[in-house]
Amino acid sequence: FILLFIGIGVILFVVSCFGCIGLATRRGCCLSC
C-alpha cells in the first residue's frame, strides 16, 4: 500500500509539473506553481 501511495504521489507530482510547464509556455510565467 505504501508503494502504491508513493506511486500515485509521484504521478500526480509529474502531471502537475507538466501542467505548470504548459501554462508557463502559454502564459509566459507560472509563479503560483
C-alpha positions as CSV (number, residue, x, y, z in Angstrom):
1,F,0.0,0.0,0.0
2,I,2.9,2.4,0.8
3,L,4.4,1.9,-2.6
4,L,1.0,2.4,-4.2
5,F,0.6,5.8,-2.4
6,I,4.2,6.8,-3.4
7,G,3.5,5.9,-7.0
8,I,0.3,7.9,-7.1
9,G,2.0,10.8,-5.4
10,V,4.9,10.7,-8.0
11,I,2.4,10.5,-10.9
12,L,0.4,13.5,-9.5
13,F,3.6,15.4,-9.0
14,V,4.8,14.8,-12.5
15,V,1.4,15.6,-14.0
16,S,1.2,18.9,-12.1
17,C,4.8,19.8,-13.1
18,F,4.0,19.2,-16.8
19,G,0.8,21.2,-16.4
20,C,2.7,24.0,-14.9
21,I,5.3,23.9,-17.7
22,G,2.4,24.0,-20.2
23,L,0.9,27.0,-18.5
24,A,4.3,28.7,-18.4
25,T,4.8,28.2,-22.1
26,R,1.3,29.5,-22.9
27,R,1.1,32.5,-20.4
28,G,4.7,33.4,-20.1
29,C,5.2,32.6,-16.4
30,C,3.8,30.4,-13.7
31,L,4.9,31.7,-10.3
32,S,2.0,30.1,-8.4
33,C,3.1,26.5,-9.0
